[in-house]
C-alpha cells in the first residue's frame, strides 16, 4: 500500500510541477523498515509502531531522501526534531472490504 500511496503523490507532484516530469527528476526510493521485516514478533516486543517509520525518518534527517510518504497510523505521536508533516492528501474511501470464499458478509461470518 505504501508504494501505491507514493506513486499517487509522485503523480500529483508531477501534475502540479511540470519540471518534475523530466526523466530522473523524481526517484522513488523503497525503504524496508524494521516493522516491515520483523513479522514473527509482536510490535510491543520489538519497539512499537514507530518501527514502521524509524528508517524513513533517519533517511530524511540524513538527506538521503527529500520527502517521504507514509501512513499516519504508523507514525509516533511526536516526530523527531527537524521533521514535519507537511501535507495530508485527501483520503480515498475509508471503508475496508471483506473478502471470503465461504461467507457472504460479516454478519454470516459471525454465525
Biopython code that builds the backbone (N, CA, C, O; Angstrom):
import numpy as np
from Bio.PDB.StructureBuilder import StructureBuilder

atoms = [
    (1, "UNK", "N", (0.818, -1.189, 0.000)),
    (1, "UNK", "CA", (0.000, 0.000, 0.000)),
    (1, "UNK", "C", (0.868, 1.261, 0.000)),
    (1, "UNK", "O", (0.541, 2.242, -0.667)),
    (2, "UNK", "N", (1.970, 1.232, 0.747)),
    (2, "UNK", "CA", (2.831, 2.420, 0.815)),
    (2, "UNK", "C", (3.373, 2.796, -0.556)),
    (2, "UNK", "O", (3.469, 3.979, -0.883)),
    (3, "UNK", "N", (3.728, 1.795, -1.362)),
    (3, "UNK", "CA", (4.251, 2.090, -2.701)),
    (3, "UNK", "C", (3.168, 2.702, -3.584)),
    (3, "UNK", "O", (3.449, 3.604, -4.372)),
    (4, "UNK", "N", (1.953, 2.226, -3.461)),
    (4, "UNK", "CA", (0.842, 2.798, -4.234)),
    (4, "UNK", "C", (0.595, 4.246, -3.792)),
    (4, "UNK", "O", (0.385, 5.124, -4.630)),
    (5, "UNK", "N", (0.620, 4.493, -2.484)),
    (5, "UNK", "CA", (0.433, 5.858, -1.981)),
    (5, "UNK", "C", (1.548, 6.777, -2.491)),
    (5, "UNK", "O", (1.298, 7.927, -2.851)),
    (6, "UNK", "N", (2.763, 6.264, -2.518)),
    (6, "UNK", "CA", (3.905, 7.044, -3.009)),
    (6, "UNK", "C", (3.726, 7.386, -4.477)),
    (6, "UNK", "O", (4.007, 8.511, -4.890)),
    (7, "UNK", "N", (3.265, 6.436, -5.264)),
    (7, "UNK", "CA", (3.041, 6.667, -6.695)),
    (7, "UNK", "C", (1.974, 7.740, -6.905)),
    (7, "UNK", "O", (2.109, 8.585, -7.790)),
    (8, "UNK", "N", (0.930, 7.709, -6.106)),
    (8, "UNK", "CA", (-0.130, 8.726, -6.214)),
    (8, "UNK", "C", (0.440, 10.114, -5.925)),
    (8, "UNK", "O", (0.154, 11.067, -6.651)),
    (9, "UNK", "N", (1.242, 10.231, -4.871)),
    (9, "UNK", "CA", (1.832, 11.527, -4.519)),
    (9, "UNK", "C", (2.799, 11.981, -5.608)),
    (9, "UNK", "O", (2.800, 13.152, -5.987)),
    (10, "UNK", "N", (3.622, 11.061, -6.113)),
    (10, "UNK", "CA", (4.535, 11.420, -7.212)),
    (10, "UNK", "C", (3.746, 11.970, -8.388)),
    (10, "UNK", "O", (4.113, 13.004, -8.947)),
    (11, "UNK", "N", (2.671, 11.298, -8.771)),
    (11, "UNK", "CA", (1.859, 11.748, -9.908)),
    (11, "UNK", "C", (1.236, 13.116, -9.652)),
    (11, "UNK", "O", (1.136, 13.934, -10.567)),
    (12, "UNK", "N", (0.819, 13.369, -8.417)),
    (12, "UNK", "CA", (0.240, 14.682, -8.084)),
    (12, "UNK", "C", (1.304, 15.779, -8.113)),
    (12, "UNK", "O", (1.031, 16.897, -8.551)),
    (13, "UNK", "N", (2.509, 15.466, -7.651)),
    (13, "UNK", "CA", (3.603, 16.442, -7.705)),
    (13, "UNK", "C", (3.955, 16.780, -9.148)),
    (13, "UNK", "O", (4.167, 17.946, -9.484)),
    (14, "UNK", "N", (4.017, 15.767, -9.995)),
    (14, "UNK", "CA", (4.332, 15.993, -11.412)),
    (14, "UNK", "C", (3.237, 16.811, -12.079)),
    (14, "UNK", "O", (3.527, 17.687, -12.894)),
    (15, "UNK", "N", (1.982, 16.536, -11.740)),
    (15, "UNK", "CA", (0.870, 17.306, -12.316)),
    (15, "UNK", "C", (0.938, 18.774, -11.907)),
    (15, "UNK", "O", (0.559, 19.653, -12.680)),
    (16, "UNK", "N", (1.417, 19.040, -10.699)),
    (16, "UNK", "CA", (1.494, 20.414, -10.195)),
    (16, "UNK", "C", (2.769, 21.137, -10.615)),
    (16, "UNK", "O", (2.803, 22.367, -10.643)),
    (17, "UNK", "N", (3.820, 20.381, -10.941)),
    (17, "UNK", "CA", (5.119, 20.965, -11.277)),
    (17, "UNK", "C", (5.683, 20.244, -12.502)),
    (17, "UNK", "O", (6.342, 19.213, -12.375)),
    (18, "UNK", "N", (5.422, 20.790, -13.674)),
    (18, "UNK", "CA", (5.768, 20.133, -14.939)),
    (18, "UNK", "C", (7.242, 19.746, -15.026)),
    (18, "UNK", "O", (7.572, 18.750, -15.669)),
    (19, "UNK", "N", (8.129, 20.504, -14.400)),
    (19, "UNK", "CA", (9.567, 20.191, -14.485)),
    (19, "UNK", "C", (9.905, 18.849, -13.824)),
    (19, "UNK", "O", (10.947, 18.261, -14.116)),
    (20, "UNK", "N", (9.039, 18.369, -12.946)),
    (20, "UNK", "CA", (9.275, 17.079, -12.302)),
    (20, "UNK", "C", (8.978, 15.902, -13.224)),
    (20, "UNK", "O", (9.289, 14.758, -12.890)),
    (21, "UNK", "N", (8.378, 16.174, -14.385)),
    (21, "UNK", "CA", (8.095, 15.108, -15.350)),
    (21, "UNK", "C", (9.342, 14.699, -16.124)),
    (21, "UNK", "O", (9.339, 13.669, -16.798)),
    (22, "UNK", "N", (10.410, 15.493, -16.037)),
    (22, "UNK", "CA", (11.650, 15.162, -16.740)),
    (22, "UNK", "C", (12.241, 13.873, -16.185)),
    (22, "UNK", "O", (12.138, 13.595, -14.990)),
    (23, "UNK", "N", (12.858, 13.095, -17.056)),
    (23, "UNK", "CA", (13.463, 11.824, -16.652)),
    (23, "UNK", "C", (14.444, 12.050, -15.501)),
    (23, "UNK", "O", (15.300, 12.931, -15.577)),
    (24, "UNK", "N", (14.321, 11.270, -14.458)),
    (24, "UNK", "CA", (15.225, 11.347, -13.318)),
    (24, "UNK", "C", (14.908, 12.431, -12.313)),
    (24, "UNK", "O", (15.586, 12.529, -11.290)),
    (25, "UNK", "N", (13.897, 13.250, -12.568)),
    (25, "UNK", "CA", (13.567, 14.336, -11.646)),
    (25, "UNK", "C", (12.974, 13.809, -10.338)),
    (25, "UNK", "O", (13.185, 14.391, -9.274)),
    (26, "UNK", "N", (12.239, 12.713, -10.427)),
    (26, "UNK", "CA", (11.632, 12.118, -9.243)),
    (26, "UNK", "C", (12.030, 10.647, -9.198)),
    (26, "UNK", "O", (11.790, 9.895, -10.143)),
    (27, "UNK", "N", (12.634, 10.257, -8.098)),
    (27, "UNK", "CA", (13.020, 8.861, -7.897)),
    (27, "UNK", "C", (12.284, 8.333, -6.669)),
    (27, "UNK", "O", (12.280, 8.967, -5.614)),
    (28, "UNK", "N", (11.667, 7.174, -6.819)),
    (28, "UNK", "CA", (11.034, 6.531, -5.674)),
    (28, "UNK", "C", (12.055, 5.593, -5.046)),
    (28, "UNK", "O", (12.564, 4.680, -5.695)),
    (29, "UNK", "N", (12.343, 5.832, -3.782)),
    (29, "UNK", "CA", (13.292, 5.016, -3.027)),
    (29, "UNK", "C", (12.486, 4.170, -2.046)),
    (29, "UNK", "O", (11.817, 4.706, -1.162)),
    (30, "UNK", "N", (12.549, 2.870, -2.198)),
    (30, "UNK", "CA", (11.827, 1.977, -1.298)),
    (30, "UNK", "C", (12.692, 1.683, -0.072)),
    (30, "UNK", "O", (13.840, 1.257, -0.198)),
    (31, "UNK", "N", (12.132, 1.914, 1.099)),
    (31, "UNK", "CA", (12.853, 1.669, 2.350)),
    (31, "UNK", "C", (12.070, 0.620, 3.135)),
    (31, "UNK", "O", (10.931, 0.856, 3.537)),
    (32, "UNK", "N", (12.681, -0.523, 3.347)),
    (32, "UNK", "CA", (12.060, -1.565, 4.178)),
    (32, "UNK", "C", (12.440, -1.287, 5.633)),
    (32, "UNK", "O", (13.618, -1.252, 5.987)),
    (33, "UNK", "N", (11.447, -1.098, 6.442)),
    (33, "UNK", "CA", (11.689, -0.759, 7.841)),
    (33, "UNK", "C", (11.739, -2.018, 8.706)),
    (33, "UNK", "O", (11.378, -3.109, 8.267)),
    (34, "UNK", "N", (12.188, -1.841, 9.928)),
    (34, "UNK", "CA", (12.208, -2.948, 10.882)),
    (34, "UNK", "C", (10.808, -3.520, 11.055)),
    (34, "UNK", "O", (10.641, -4.737, 11.133)),
    (35, "UNK", "N", (9.814, -2.666, 11.116)),
    (35, "UNK", "CA", (8.432, -3.122, 11.239)),
    (35, "UNK", "C", (8.001, -3.976, 10.059)),
    (35, "UNK", "O", (7.208, -4.903, 10.222)),
    (36, "UNK", "N", (8.520, -3.672, 8.865)),
    (36, "UNK", "CA", (8.218, -4.482, 7.677)),
    (36, "UNK", "C", (8.917, -5.839, 7.741)),
    (36, "UNK", "O", (8.343, -6.864, 7.373)),
    (37, "UNK", "N", (10.160, -5.830, 8.213)),
    (37, "UNK", "CA", (10.992, -7.037, 8.182)),
    (37, "UNK", "C", (10.652, -8.041, 9.276)),
    (37, "UNK", "O", (10.667, -9.248, 9.036)),
    (38, "UNK", "N", (10.350, -7.558, 10.464)),
    (38, "UNK", "CA", (10.105, -8.459, 11.593)),
    (38, "UNK", "C", (8.602, -8.743, 11.667)),
    (38, "UNK", "O", (7.833, -7.909, 12.144)),
    (39, "UNK", "N", (8.198, -9.899, 11.204)),
    (39, "UNK", "CA", (6.785, -10.251, 11.164)),
    (39, "UNK", "C", (6.415, -11.353, 12.149)),
    (39, "UNK", "O", (5.240, -11.696, 12.276)),
    (40, "UNK", "N", (7.395, -11.908, 12.842)),
    (40, "UNK", "CA", (7.127, -13.046, 13.705)),
    (40, "UNK", "C", (7.085, -12.675, 15.197)),
    (40, "UNK", "O", (7.064, -13.558, 16.054)),
    (41, "UNK", "N", (7.073, -11.390, 15.501)),
    (41, "UNK", "CA", (7.013, -10.936, 16.897)),
    (41, "UNK", "C", (6.020, -9.795, 17.016)),
    (41, "UNK", "O", (5.752, -9.086, 16.046)),
    (42, "UNK", "N", (5.482, -9.623, 18.206)),
    (42, "UNK", "CA", (4.555, -8.523, 18.461)),
    (42, "UNK", "C", (5.301, -7.190, 18.405)),
    (42, "UNK", "O", (6.450, -7.102, 18.838)),
    (43, "UNK", "N", (4.656, -6.165, 17.879)),
    (43, "UNK", "CA", (5.279, -4.843, 17.816)),
    (43, "UNK", "C", (5.721, -4.362, 19.187)),
    (43, "UNK", "O", (6.787, -3.761, 19.322)),
    (44, "UNK", "N", (4.916, -4.620, 20.198)),
    (44, "UNK", "CA", (5.263, -4.179, 21.550)),
    (44, "UNK", "C", (6.581, -4.789, 22.024)),
    (44, "UNK", "O", (7.290, -4.182, 22.827)),
    (45, "UNK", "N", (6.911, -5.973, 21.537)),
    (45, "UNK", "CA", (8.146, -6.648, 21.942)),
    (45, "UNK", "C", (9.381, -6.054, 21.275)),
    (45, "UNK", "O", (10.480, -6.124, 21.826)),
    (46, "UNK", "N", (9.207, -5.473, 20.100)),
    (46, "UNK", "CA", (10.373, -5.003, 19.343)),
    (46, "UNK", "C", (10.488, -3.486, 19.266)),
    (46, "UNK", "O", (11.405, -2.973, 18.625)),
    (47, "UNK", "N", (9.571, -2.753, 19.909)),
    (47, "UNK", "CA", (9.746, -1.314, 19.959)),
    (47, "UNK", "C", (8.548, -0.477, 19.578)),
    (47, "UNK", "O", (8.644, 0.750, 19.587)),
    (48, "UNK", "N", (7.424, -1.082, 19.244)),
    (48, "UNK", "CA", (6.210, -0.314, 18.956)),
    (48, "UNK", "C", (6.061, 0.070, 17.503)),
    (48, "UNK", "O", (6.902, -0.242, 16.661)),
    (49, "UNK", "N", (4.961, 0.761, 17.232)),
    (49, "UNK", "CA", (4.619, 1.073, 15.851)),
    (49, "UNK", "C", (5.605, 2.035, 15.185)),
    (49, "UNK", "O", (5.630, 2.133, 13.959)),
    (50, "UNK", "N", (6.407, 2.737, 15.962)),
    (50, "UNK", "CA", (7.413, 3.631, 15.384)),
    (50, "UNK", "C", (8.428, 2.907, 14.522)),
    (50, "UNK", "O", (9.137, 3.535, 13.735)),
    (51, "UNK", "N", (8.505, 1.600, 14.662)),
    (51, "UNK", "CA", (9.456, 0.825, 13.850)),
    (51, "UNK", "C", (9.060, 0.774, 12.383)),
    (51, "UNK", "O", (9.853, 0.340, 11.547)),
    (52, "UNK", "N", (7.850, 1.209, 12.056)),
    (52, "UNK", "CA", (7.443, 1.288, 10.656)),
    (52, "UNK", "C", (7.899, 2.589, 10.007)),
    (52, "UNK", "O", (7.726, 2.773, 8.802)),
    (53, "UNK", "N", (8.477, 3.488, 10.789)),
    (53, "UNK", "CA", (8.898, 4.778, 10.249)),
    (53, "UNK", "C", (10.341, 5.143, 10.593)),
    (53, "UNK", "O", (10.887, 6.076, 10.002)),
    (54, "UNK", "N", (10.969, 4.440, 11.523)),
    (54, "UNK", "CA", (12.292, 4.828, 12.031)),
    (54, "UNK", "C", (13.323, 5.009, 10.920)),
    (54, "UNK", "O", (13.983, 6.047, 10.856)),
    (55, "UNK", "N", (13.469, 4.021, 10.050)),
    (55, "UNK", "CA", (14.472, 4.109, 8.979)),
    (55, "UNK", "C", (14.130, 5.203, 7.966)),
    (55, "UNK", "O", (15.023, 5.814, 7.378)),
    (56, "UNK", "N", (12.842, 5.443, 7.771)),
    (56, "UNK", "CA", (12.419, 6.516, 6.864)),
    (56, "UNK", "C", (12.791, 7.872, 7.466)),
    (56, "UNK", "O", (13.308, 8.743, 6.766)),
    (57, "UNK", "N", (12.531, 8.047, 8.748)),
    (57, "UNK", "CA", (12.895, 9.292, 9.427)),
    (57, "UNK", "C", (14.402, 9.513, 9.391)),
    (57, "UNK", "O", (14.862, 10.633, 9.169)),
    (58, "UNK", "N", (15.172, 8.450, 9.608)),
    (58, "UNK", "CA", (16.635, 8.552, 9.556)),
    (58, "UNK", "C", (17.110, 8.965, 8.164)),
    (58, "UNK", "O", (18.027, 9.777, 8.041)),
    (59, "UNK", "N", (16.500, 8.419, 7.123)),
    (59, "UNK", "CA", (16.877, 8.771, 5.746)),
    (59, "UNK", "C", (16.554, 10.237, 5.456)),
    (59, "UNK", "O", (17.328, 10.918, 4.782)),
    (60, "UNK", "N", (15.433, 10.722, 5.951)),
    (60, "UNK", "CA", (15.083, 12.146, 5.790)),
    (60, "UNK", "C", (16.101, 13.041, 6.490)),
    (60, "UNK", "O", (16.613, 13.991, 5.898)),
    (61, "UNK", "N", (16.388, 12.733, 7.750)),
    (61, "UNK", "CA", (17.305, 13.563, 8.535)),
    (61, "UNK", "C", (18.732, 13.541, 7.986)),
    (61, "UNK", "O", (19.464, 14.523, 8.110)),
    (62, "UNK", "N", (19.124, 12.421, 7.379)),
    (62, "UNK", "CA", (20.469, 12.309, 6.806)),
    (62, "UNK", "C", (20.558, 12.905, 5.401)),
    (62, "UNK", "O", (21.648, 13.011, 4.837)),
    (63, "UNK", "N", (19.413, 13.293, 4.838)),
    (63, "UNK", "CA", (19.417, 13.877, 3.489)),
    (63, "UNK", "C", (19.484, 12.859, 2.368)),
    (63, "UNK", "O", (19.734, 13.228, 1.221)),
    (64, "UNK", "N", (19.265, 11.580, 2.671)),
    (64, "UNK", "CA", (19.286, 10.552, 1.624)),
    (64, "UNK", "C", (18.020, 10.578, 0.779)),
    (64, "UNK", "O", (18.020, 10.116, -0.362)),
    (65, "UNK", "N", (16.944, 11.119, 1.339)),
    (65, "UNK", "CA", (15.695, 11.315, 0.605)),
    (65, "UNK", "C", (15.193, 12.721, 0.914)),
    (65, "UNK", "O", (15.506, 13.285, 1.962)),
    (66, "UNK", "N", (14.412, 13.279, -0.006)),
    (66, "UNK", "CA", (13.908, 14.645, 0.157)),
    (66, "UNK", "C", (12.553, 14.712, 0.857)),
    (66, "UNK", "O", (12.253, 15.681, 1.554)),
    (67, "UNK", "N", (11.750, 13.690, 0.668)),
    (67, "UNK", "CA", (10.442, 13.638, 1.305)),
    (67, "UNK", "C", (10.040, 12.183, 1.432)),
    (67, "UNK", "O", (10.628, 11.305, 0.800)),
    (68, "UNK", "N", (9.038, 11.937, 2.250)),
    (68, "UNK", "CA", (8.563, 10.574, 2.462)),
    (68, "UNK", "C", (7.045, 10.563, 2.456)),
    (68, "UNK", "O", (6.393, 11.531, 2.847)),
    (69, "UNK", "N", (6.506, 9.456, 2.006)),
    (69, "UNK", "CA", (5.066, 9.235, 2.028)),
    (69, "UNK", "C", (4.842, 8.032, 2.932)),
    (69, "UNK", "O", (5.427, 6.968, 2.723)),
    (70, "UNK", "N", (3.993, 8.209, 3.935)),
    (70, "UNK", "CA", (3.761, 7.106, 4.870)),
    (70, "UNK", "C", (2.383, 7.252, 5.503)),
    (70, "UNK", "O", (1.839, 8.355, 5.560)),
    (71, "UNK", "N", (1.826, 6.163, 5.970)),
    (71, "UNK", "CA", (0.519, 6.192, 6.635)),
    (71, "UNK", "C", (0.642, 6.817, 8.015)),
    (71, "UNK", "O", (1.531, 6.461, 8.789)),
    (72, "UNK", "N", (-0.245, 7.745, 8.318)),
    (72, "UNK", "CA", (-0.225, 8.394, 9.630)),
    (72, "UNK", "C", (-0.385, 7.389, 10.765)),
    (72, "UNK", "O", (0.136, 7.603, 11.860)),
    (73, "UNK", "N", (-1.091, 6.311, 10.519)),
    (73, "UNK", "CA", (-1.317, 5.324, 11.579)),
    (73, "UNK", "C", (-0.025, 4.698, 12.070)),
    (73, "UNK", "O", (0.013, 4.169, 13.181)),
    (74, "UNK", "N", (1.026, 4.742, 11.280)),
    (74, "UNK", "CA", (2.294, 4.124, 11.653)),
    (74, "UNK", "C", (3.292, 5.114, 12.257)),
    (74, "UNK", "O", (4.403, 4.725, 12.615)),
    (75, "UNK", "N", (2.913, 6.377, 12.375)),
    (75, "UNK", "CA", (3.822, 7.371, 12.939)),
    (75, "UNK", "C", (3.608, 7.499, 14.437)),
    (75, "UNK", "O", (2.498, 7.331, 14.943)),
    (76, "UNK", "N", (4.692, 7.799, 15.131)),
    (76, "UNK", "CA", (4.603, 8.085, 16.560)),
    (76, "UNK", "C", (3.866, 9.404, 16.750)),
    (76, "UNK", "O", (3.718, 10.177, 15.804)),
    (77, "UNK", "N", (3.405, 9.660, 17.964)),
    (77, "UNK", "CA", (2.703, 10.902, 18.268)),
    (77, "UNK", "C", (3.610, 12.105, 18.076)),
    (77, "UNK", "O", (3.160, 13.156, 17.620)),
    (78, "UNK", "N", (4.896, 11.959, 18.424)),
    (78, "UNK", "CA", (5.872, 13.046, 18.316)),
    (78, "UNK", "C", (6.869, 12.705, 17.221)),
    (78, "UNK", "O", (7.419, 11.603, 17.203)),
    (79, "UNK", "N", (7.106, 13.636, 16.312)),
    (79, "UNK", "CA", (8.119, 13.461, 15.274)),
    (79, "UNK", "C", (9.473, 13.911, 15.802)),
    (79, "UNK", "O", (9.542, 14.765, 16.686)),
    (80, "UNK", "N", (10.544, 13.346, 15.271)),
    (80, "UNK", "CA", (11.880, 13.825, 15.660)),
    (80, "UNK", "C", (12.053, 15.293, 15.276)),
    (80, "UNK", "O", (11.452, 15.757, 14.307)),
    (81, "UNK", "N", (12.868, 16.020, 16.028)),
    (81, "UNK", "CA", (13.172, 17.408, 15.689)),
    (81, "UNK", "C", (13.677, 17.473, 14.259)),
    (81, "UNK", "O", (14.485, 16.645, 13.839)),
    (82, "UNK", "N", (13.200, 18.458, 13.514)),
    (82, "UNK", "CA", (13.631, 18.640, 12.135)),
    (82, "UNK", "C", (12.678, 18.046, 11.108)),
    (82, "UNK", "O", (12.846, 18.276, 9.910)),
    (83, "UNK", "N", (11.680, 17.285, 11.553)),
    (83, "UNK", "CA", (10.711, 16.705, 10.632)),
    (83, "UNK", "C", (9.328, 17.276, 10.902)),
    (83, "UNK", "O", (8.963, 17.535, 12.049)),
    (84, "UNK", "N", (8.567, 17.470, 9.837)),
    (84, "UNK", "CA", (7.190, 17.952, 9.952)),
    (84, "UNK", "C", (6.299, 17.163, 9.005)),
    (84, "UNK", "O", (6.758, 16.642, 7.989)),
    (85, "UNK", "N", (5.048, 17.083, 9.344)),
    (85, "UNK", "CA", (4.057, 16.549, 8.409)),
    (85, "UNK", "C", (3.612, 17.747, 7.588)),
    (85, "UNK", "O", (2.883, 18.609, 8.078)),
    (86, "UNK", "N", (4.048, 17.798, 6.347)),
    (86, "UNK", "CA", (3.827, 18.982, 5.516)),
    (86, "UNK", "C", (2.559, 18.889, 4.676)),
    (86, "UNK", "O", (2.078, 19.898, 4.160)),
    (87, "UNK", "N", (2.023, 17.695, 4.539)),
    (87, "UNK", "CA", (0.858, 17.534, 3.686)),
    (87, "UNK", "C", (0.104, 16.274, 4.092)),
    (87, "UNK", "O", (0.710, 15.239, 4.371)),
    (88, "UNK", "N", (-1.191, 16.368, 4.121)),
    (88, "UNK", "CA", (-2.049, 15.201, 4.303)),
    (88, "UNK", "C", (-3.029, 15.222, 3.136)),
    (88, "UNK", "O", (-3.958, 16.029, 3.117)),
    (89, "UNK", "N", (-2.822, 14.337, 2.164)),
    (89, "UNK", "CA", (-3.689, 14.353, 0.977)),
    (89, "UNK", "C", (-5.104, 13.881, 1.313)),
    (89, "UNK", "O", (-5.320, 13.260, 2.354)),
    (90, "UNK", "N", (-6.054, 14.171, 0.447)),
    (90, "UNK", "CA", (-7.428, 13.709, 0.698)),
    (90, "UNK", "C", (-7.474, 12.188, 0.759)),
    (90, "UNK", "O", (-6.740, 11.501, 0.050)),
    (91, "UNK", "N", (-8.341, 11.682, 1.610)),
    (91, "UNK", "CA", (-8.490, 10.233, 1.748)),
    (91, "UNK", "C", (-9.309, 9.662, 0.615)),
    (91, "UNK", "O", (-10.185, 10.323, 0.057)),
    (92, "UNK", "N", (-9.004, 8.411, 0.287)),
    (92, "UNK", "CA", (-9.895, 7.643, -0.564)),
    (92, "UNK", "C", (-11.019, 7.130, 0.321)),
    (92, "UNK", "O", (-11.103, 7.493, 1.494)),
    (93, "UNK", "N", (-11.854, 6.316, -0.217)),
    (93, "UNK", "CA", (-12.936, 5.712, 0.560)),
    (93, "UNK", "C", (-12.334, 4.954, 1.736)),
    (93, "UNK", "O", (-11.565, 4.016, 1.522)),
    (94, "UNK", "N", (-12.660, 5.331, 2.976)),
    (94, "UNK", "CA", (-12.020, 4.721, 4.142)),
    (94, "UNK", "C", (-12.583, 3.353, 4.526)),
    (94, "UNK", "O", (-12.063, 2.710, 5.438)),
    (95, "UNK", "N", (-13.625, 2.903, 3.851)),
    (95, "UNK", "CA", (-14.226, 1.624, 4.239)),
    (95, "UNK", "C", (-13.329, 0.458, 3.805)),
    (95, "UNK", "O", (-12.773, 0.453, 2.706)),
    (96, "UNK", "N", (-13.210, -0.507, 4.681)),
    (96, "UNK", "CA", (-12.466, -1.725, 4.369)),
    (96, "UNK", "C", (-13.369, -2.681, 3.601)),
    (96, "UNK", "O", (-14.583, -2.491, 3.523)),
    (97, "UNK", "N", (-12.759, -3.694, 3.045)),
    (97, "UNK", "CA", (-13.515, -4.693, 2.298)),
    (97, "UNK", "C", (-13.413, -6.044, 2.997)),
    (97, "UNK", "O", (-12.396, -6.368, 3.610)),
    (98, "UNK", "N", (-14.464, -6.808, 2.895)),
    (98, "UNK", "CA", (-14.478, -8.169, 3.411)),
    (98, "UNK", "C", (-14.478, -9.102, 2.206)),
    (98, "UNK", "O", (-15.376, -9.030, 1.367)),
    (99, "UNK", "N", (-13.492, -9.964, 2.115)),
    (99, "UNK", "CA", (-13.379, -10.896, 1.001)),
    (99, "UNK", "C", (-13.328, -12.304, 1.575)),
    (99, "UNK", "O", (-12.487, -12.602, 2.424)),
    (100, "UNK", "N", (-14.225, -13.170, 1.115)),
    (100, "UNK", "CA", (-14.256, -14.529, 1.628)),
    (100, "UNK", "C", (-14.745, -15.483, 0.550)),
    (100, "UNK", "O", (-15.628, -15.149, -0.240)),
    (101, "UNK", "N", (-14.171, -16.655, 0.529)),
    (101, "UNK", "CA", (-14.635, -17.700, -0.383)),
    (101, "UNK", "C", (-15.792, -18.484, 0.228)),
    (101, "UNK", "O", (-16.463, -19.242, -0.472)),
    (102, "UNK", "N", (-16.035, -18.305, 1.551)),
    (102, "UNK", "CA", (-17.045, -19.129, 2.227)),
    (102, "UNK", "C", (-18.198, -18.338, 2.834)),
    (102, "UNK", "O", (-19.232, -18.928, 3.146)),
    (103, "UNK", "N", (-18.063, -17.057, 3.010)),
    (103, "UNK", "CA", (-19.106, -16.268, 3.678)),
    (103, "UNK", "C", (-19.556, -15.120, 2.780)),
    (103, "UNK", "O", (-18.778, -14.571, 2.000)),
    (104, "UNK", "N", (-20.849, -14.772, 2.913)),
    (104, "UNK", "CA", (-21.403, -13.713, 2.091)),
    (104, "UNK", "C", (-21.173, -12.329, 2.694)),
    (104, "UNK", "O", (-21.273, -11.328, 1.985)),
    (105, "UNK", "N", (-20.866, -12.257, 3.990)),
    (105, "UNK", "CA", (-20.667, -10.980, 4.633)),
    (105, "UNK", "C", (-20.242, -11.151, 6.068)),
    (105, "UNK", "O", (-20.116, -12.279, 6.545)),
    (106, "UNK", "N", (-20.017, -10.050, 6.770)),
    (106, "UNK", "CA", (-19.577, -10.120, 8.157)),
    (106, "UNK", "C", (-20.625, -10.755, 9.058)),
    (106, "UNK", "O", (-20.291, -11.520, 9.963)),
    (107, "UNK", "N", (-21.891, -10.439, 8.812)),
    (107, "UNK", "CA", (-22.961, -10.998, 9.646)),
    (107, "UNK", "C", (-22.948, -12.520, 9.545)),
    (107, "UNK", "O", (-23.044, -13.197, 10.569)),
    (108, "UNK", "N", (-22.833, -13.070, 8.353)),
    (108, "UNK", "CA", (-22.849, -14.528, 8.212)),
    (108, "UNK", "C", (-21.549, -15.138, 8.732)),
    (108, "UNK", "O", (-21.539, -16.306, 9.121)),
    (109, "UNK", "N", (-20.450, -14.377, 8.750)),
    (109, "UNK", "CA", (-19.173, -14.905, 9.253)),
    (109, "UNK", "C", (-19.215, -15.047, 10.765)),
    (109, "UNK", "O", (-18.539, -15.913, 11.321)),
    (110, "UNK", "N", (-19.999, -14.208, 11.441)),
    (110, "UNK", "CA", (-20.064, -14.257, 12.898)),
    (110, "UNK", "C", (-20.930, -15.419, 13.390)),
    (110, "UNK", "O", (-20.833, -15.817, 14.551)),
    (111, "UNK", "N", (-21.743, -15.944, 12.542)),
    (111, "UNK", "CA", (-22.658, -17.027, 12.943)),
    (111, "UNK", "C", (-21.953, -18.372, 12.981)),
    (111, "UNK", "O", (-22.575, -19.387, 13.298)),
]
sb = StructureBuilder()
sb.init_structure("model")
sb.init_model(0)
sb.init_chain("A")
sb.init_seg("    ")
for serial, (resi, resn, name, xyz) in enumerate(atoms, 1):
    if name == "N":
        sb.init_residue(resn, " ", resi, " ")
    sb.init_atom(name, np.array(xyz, "f"), 0.0, 1.0, " ", f" {name:<3s}", serial, name[0])
structure = sb.get_structure()
